[in-house]
Amino acid sequence: MLVEPVYFPIIGLARTVFALQGLKFTVNGDENIPATGGAVIAINHTGYMDFTYAGLPARTSKRYIRFMAKKEVFDNPVGGPIMRALKHIPVDRSAGADSFSEAVNRLRQGELVGVYPEATISRSFELKEFKSGAARMAIEANVPIIPMAIWGAQRVWTKGHPKRMGRTNTPVSIEVGAPIQPYEPASALTEELHSTMSALLLEAQKDYVHEPGGYWVPARLGGSAPTLEEANALDRAEAEAKAARRSQK
């Protein structure tokens, strides 16, 4: 694949930042990223930086991932031009059909498209319920889904906690699963994706050292993060508050 004039140096800059932060990556399954052709890269969402780590396995085959990100990121005067130069895909939640069509077109053109099936960061750091968009895109474009689980990203920067962008020597584990070929119905494919990513997440956590009571550690593993049920309640309350503010404008 040709070197991209913006993406390639951005990757180099990111790797320099990772080195300065002392991040220690363990990547398994990068051979599952196809060397050519389109594929949906489905990633769990625990922090604001996990998409930057998700691109690392794709570099083994010298591929670039076009991430779907909320439109507000593209509206930022600093981040917006960079996101557009990297050919990422804006998602306007009030007009989701447009971003879906663009993603399908990119997949048909042989691109890798990165998506978060959970849609939002998981405060519990467990897998939330999945939206069906990743499955529907794969079915429509007739491309595989590559499941990926990242663990440790939440320690760098996650929702509700201060960012830790200095030299923290944080370990980050990345597990890439075998391609899942598309089939209908999308609901069944989504269930298989969730099950597969759950197994990958457990694998990423297996040898990871977890701090007892740590805010970044799931309750299941002895941490102080909310349970999935508690986190879902927090998400609902936040969504209701946002809707109330919009209605007052």
C-alpha positions in Angstrom: 0.0 0.0 0.0 1.2 3.5 -0.8 2.6 5.6 2.0 0.0 8.3 2.8 1.5 11.8 3.2 -0.4 12.7 6.4 -1.3 9.3 8.0 2.2 7.9 7.8 4.0 10.8 9.7 1.1 11.0 12.2 1.7 7.3 13.0 5.4 8.1 13.5 4.5 11.0 15.8 2.1 8.7 17.8 4.7 6.1 18.2 7.2 8.7 19.5 4.5 9.8 22.0 3.9 6.2 23.1 7.6 5.7 23.6 7.9 8.9 25.7 4.9 7.7 27.8 6.6 4.4 28.3 3.6 2.5 27.1 4.3 -1.2 26.8 2.3 -3.0 24.1 1.5 -6.6 23.8 -0.1 -7.5 20.5 -1.5 -10.9 19.6 -3.3 -11.9 16.4 -2.1 -9.1 14.1 -1.9 -11.6 11.3 -5.7 -11.6 11.3 -5.7 -8.2 9.8 -6.1 -8.9 6.0 -3.3 -7.6 3.8 -5.7 -6.5 1.2 -9.4 -5.8 0.8 -12.1 -4.2 3.0 -12.9 -5.2 6.5 -14.8 -3.9 9.5 -12.4 -3.5 12.5 -14.6 -3.8 15.6 -13.0 -2.5 18.8 -14.1 -2.3 22.4 -14.3 1.2 23.9 -12.8 1.9 27.3 -11.0 5.2 26.8 -10.4 8.2 24.7 -7.1 6.9 23.3 -7.9 3.3 22.4 -8.4 4.2 18.7 -4.8 5.3 18.5 -3.7 1.9 19.8 -6.1 0.0 17.6 -4.1 1.0 14.5 -1.0 -0.7 15.6 -1.9 -4.3 14.6 -2.8 -3.0 11.1 0.7 -1.7 10.6 2.1 -5.3 10.4 0.5 -5.5 7.0 1.1 -1.8 6.4 -2.7 -1.0 6.4 -4.4 2.1 7.6 -7.8 2.2 9.5 -10.4 4.8 8.8 -12.2 5.3 12.1 -15.8 6.4 12.4 -16.0 9.2 14.9 -18.6 11.6 16.1 -19.1 14.7 14.0 -18.1 17.0 16.9 -14.5 15.9 16.6 -14.5 17.0 12.9 -15.9 20.4 13.9 -12.9 21.1 16.2 -10.7 23.7 14.6 -7.5 21.8 15.5 -8.6 18.1 15.3 -11.1 18.5 12.4 -8.5 19.2 9.6 -6.4 16.3 10.9 -9.3 13.9 11.0 -10.3 14.8 7.4 -6.7 14.5 6.2 -6.6 11.0 7.7 -9.8 10.2 5.8 -11.7 9.2 8.9 -15.5 9.1 8.7 -17.7 11.7 10.6 -20.8 10.3 12.3 -23.7 12.7 12.7 -26.1 10.9 15.0 -29.0 13.0 13.7 -28.3 11.7 10.1 -26.7 8.3 10.6 -27.6 7.0 7.2 -25.0 9.2 5.5 -22.1 8.0 7.6 -23.3 4.4 7.2 -23.4 4.7 3.4 -19.9 6.3 3.4 -18.5 3.5 5.5 -20.0 0.9 3.2 -18.5 2.7 0.2 -15.1 2.7 1.8 -15.4 -1.0 2.6 -16.3 -1.8 -1.0 -13.2 0.2 -2.1 -11.0 -2.1 0.0 -10.6 0.1 3.1 -10.4 -1.0 6.7 -13.1 0.8 8.7 -12.8 1.0 12.5 -16.0 1.0 14.6 -17.0 0.9 18.2 -20.0 -1.5 18.4 -20.7 -0.2 22.0 -21.0 3.4 20.5 -19.8 5.0 23.8 -17.1 4.4 26.4 -17.9 1.7 28.8 -17.7 3.1 32.4 -17.6 -0.4 33.8 -14.9 -1.5 31.3 -17.0 -4.5 30.6 -18.5 -4.9 27.1 -21.8 -3.0 26.8 -24.7 -4.1 24.6 -23.6 -3.8 20.9 -25.3 -1.7 18.2 -25.9 -3.6 15.0 -24.1 -1.1 12.7 -20.8 -3.1 12.4 -22.7 -6.2 11.4 -25.0 -4.4 8.9 -22.0 -2.7 7.3 -20.2 -6.0 6.9 -23.3 -7.6 5.4 -24.0 -4.8 2.9 -20.3 -4.5 1.8 -19.8 -8.3 1.9 -16.6 -8.0 3.9 -15.4 -9.7 7.1 -15.5 -8.3 10.6 -12.1 -8.4 12.5 -12.8 -8.4 16.3 -10.3 -6.6 18.5 -10.1 -6.2 22.3 -7.8 -3.6 23.9 -7.0 -3.6 27.6 -5.2 -0.9 29.6 -6.2 2.1 27.5 -8.6 3.2 30.2 -5.6 3.8 32.5 -4.3 6.6 30.2 -7.6 8.6 29.7 -11.2 7.5 30.3 -14.5 9.1 31.0 -14.8 10.7 34.5 -11.1 10.5 35.4 -8.1 12.7 34.9 -5.9 11.9 31.9 -2.5 10.4 32.5 -0.5 11.4 29.4 2.9 11.6 31.1 5.4 8.8 31.4 3.3 6.1 33.2 4.9 2.9 31.7 1.3 1.6 31.3 1.0 -1.9 29.7 -1.6 -2.1 26.9 -2.7 -5.5 25.7 -4.3 -5.9 22.2 -6.0 -9.1 21.1 -7.1 -9.5 17.4 -9.4 -12.3 16.6 -10.0 -14.3 13.4 -12.2 -12.8 10.7 -15.9 -13.3 11.1 -17.5 -13.7 7.7 -20.8 -11.8 7.2 -24.1 -13.5 7.3 -27.7 -12.6 8.1 -29.6 -11.8 10.2 -27.5 -8.9 11.5 -28.8 -9.6 15.0 -27.2 -13.1 15.0 -23.9 -11.7 13.6 -23.9 -9.0 16.3 -24.4 -11.7 19.0 -21.4 -13.7 17.6 -19.3 -10.6 17.5 -20.1 -9.7 21.1 -19.3 -13.3 22.2 -16.0 -13.3 20.3 -14.9 -10.0 21.7 -15.9 -11.0 25.2 -13.5 -14.0 24.9 -10.8 -11.7 23.5 -11.2 -9.3 26.3 -10.8 -12.1 28.9 -7.7 -13.2 27.1 -6.2 -9.7 27.2 -7.0 -9.5 31.0 -5.7 -13.0 31.8 -2.1 -12.1 32.5 -2.6 -8.4 33.2 -1.7 -7.2 36.7 -4.8 -5.5 38.2 -4.6 -3.0 41.1 -7.0 -4.0 43.9 -9.6 -1.3 44.2 -8.3 0.6 41.1 -10.8 2.9 39.4 -9.7 1.4 36.1 -10.4 -2.2 37.2 -13.8 -3.8 36.7 -15.7 -4.8 39.8 -15.5 -8.4 38.6 -11.7 -8.2 39.0 -11.8 -6.5 42.4 -11.8 -2.9 41.2 -13.9 0.1 42.1 -15.3 0.6 38.6 -19.2 0.5 38.5 -20.8 -2.8 37.5 -22.3 -2.9 34.0 -25.7 -2.4 35.4 -24.6 0.6 37.5 -22.7 2.1 34.5 -25.8 1.7 32.3 -27.8 3.6 34.8 -25.2 6.4 34.8 -25.3 6.5 31.0 -29.1 6.8 31.0 -29.1 9.6 33.5 -26.4 11.5 31.5 -28.4 11.0 28.2 -31.6 12.3 29.9 -29.8 15.3 31.3 -28.4 16.1 27.8 -31.8 15.8 26.3 -33.3 18.1 28.9 -30.6 20.7 28.2 -31.3 20.5 24.4 -35.0 21.0 25.0 -34.4 24.2 27.0 -32.4 25.8 24.1 
